[in-house]
């Protein structure tokens, strides 16, 4: 049965026509998951999923998520289903409540099959740092190349055609970057558009609920379900929700797109540039007005440092609740200090501790002005520049990554212009809380590379419109490791 | 060497809102530990804070009562530290933009009214409660997240008594704004005192000592005065006052060292990213102020204007439930002072005797007002009124019926009727007339007693006494 390889809308049709049942679908997806060789899963909840899927007997024609199986990154709180954010400090933790997005999806009768791996506590971009080890890229059978992170397991599960969509979270680029490396559509909305209640926080001012799918229209349809004000998340927005797929297919003539000059200039791979150019040509041919936007070289080179300071500072505070006292493995001691020390020393990997030390250092009274507050000021400057640019153009466009997925052994020069800019610019969308989407652009040696659009706040509908238009040009809708395509651009 | 003391107080009051500061868990006392808890209160990963509106309204009212500038943009910050009673590893507080700044409260001192400046008030959340045993500690999260208001005074008090009166003034404000129970004994009002001394005339402050664990208003006074004496002795004996935290030990009436203050803890404050700044409209703030229940000082002034003595007014206002009971009888009573008197003496005695609280009383204050009015109109003696009151309290009958059941008849106070009894009693007791004239005042009392007996209590004793004197003088 190959229903799982179908695009979401066609799968929905098959369900409505009772060609396949949610139960069969869940069963097949779980089979594929159990056979998975990419280390994509923290936990598979066969029993819960199958017994829920069994209850779904009356198809709902107007509900595209009815009976659709999906995975959630293991940093979403799921009641009665173990959730550890791929960290030993939460081994065995079973949440007592559901994240708002998990509730919304269940209300729509989507079937949660399990939880996917991540870089420990969502901190990392390689998919290598979870407590279960490396998560692999389904596009690379030799298992030499990254799938990216931190939402590595969710990316792998969609790229391997196990499910049509999976939830992730995006604090710097944790969905939109792996989407590039795994040939997927990766989308994060405006900050506040989707409730974060129940998403384990990494850096709340940057955190977004985000997700992977294999085509743009699925992404829009899923947002229809997830968007909206939530009383439990005080930062969620009151802006009315729209029909996000409404504009897909409408002409994009007259739309204005700005190429981020600094990203383009910092690309060293000529092939990448060439494919980017053809994407721009394609947009031009559709009547899109192209402009070059410069956000400033220094500002662009400061993105990564700014991101690192702010995210580590917030992370050290957000994860201070993980002290071994209330949940997670308890290690006895003679004092509360000893209990906490043991829990945190043994529960976090060295990389996490490093981030906490950095974050803590940036928040110290004597350093706060020079580091944390300076980073905040720089963030304000970045946001200002980006919003100014978005007055001139409707969208910013840039390569989501400098090239295909790097090898695990590949060392990158962390001070190179390509690393600082081309590899790390997607956090602009997090700084400014803007909607942003990555879609596959081309494949090189069977490995995909993505391109990214970022739009104005709450203009998700328009973002999907232009992304879908380019998707049509690339011909890469529905791309997966099982369904590798050539691409047109 | 003469010293002056400089005292500043940090007061935490627990708000009695329906739910907690940032979660929807009930904010109510429960003997069963860990029953008033939502996921946020135990800091389960992914939970998020939402601001309690009533807690904000209360804070605005307190800020207004303390004559403060109210910040119309509400922001919260994180105070980061690790401790076993702190579920999240940080406390959400208002470090950078407290809701109220630059206020004052007036207290009575021997030299008249004194203004004590208040630097700031801010909202924050309580920690969980710990119970330590020999080799383990129990944690109760019922208290975790209870809304608190912290009120920080300027160092402008100079004695234990002033500190106590300041704390009582704060108590009166939080109680009458309906913000808190304000009970130190139960921990709903907690007070830390910062005390330093310096030679009179010296500009620089002395070394500050913090005293915690004070569990009553009286003990604020005792603790501060003790500490002033202790520090004075230290300096006079050539030692130095050390910067430290001490606790008040009630049983030995002294302060005991808890810990030396080394480097101040760095709380790494930063803005709470999960609560976007909330702009409070003028309407919202004004409405909170306009709908604020009447404050202590205003009530006291009103009671005095109704003829109550200062002490009666203060006794009634010392308990909010007593005051609200009193208020409910005010509109129908003709003599507020008598009502106060009955309440303070008779009702209190009844409550004490029966181990009851005013809230338990079946008889509502309008009934008491009826008894007081009846006493005045029918010229009943105080004793008769008390008899009626007790009958009402015990059998829950109407005052009228109680009066009938007790066969109480109104006293005569018209001179003609009384004169009849006076003449009769004087005629029967010539020796008492001689005794009275010889200066034995007791004889008058005896004669009044005889008149009361003859008249079966129907005569007003004061009127009888007056007439007796006049008649004796004539004989």
Interface residues (C-beta under 8 A of the other chain):
Chain A: X75 X76 X77 X83 X85 X90 X93 X95 X96 X97 X99 X196 X197 X198 X199 X200 X201 X203 X204 X205 X231 X232 X233 X234 X235 X313 X314 X316 X317 X319 X320 X321 X322 X323 X325 X326 X327 X336 X337 X339 X340 X360 X363 X364 X365 X368 X372
Chain B: X39 X42 X43 X44 X45 X46 X47 X48 X49 X50 X51 X78 X80 X82 X83 X84 X87 X88 X89 X90 X137 X139 X266 X268 X270 X273 X274 X275 X276
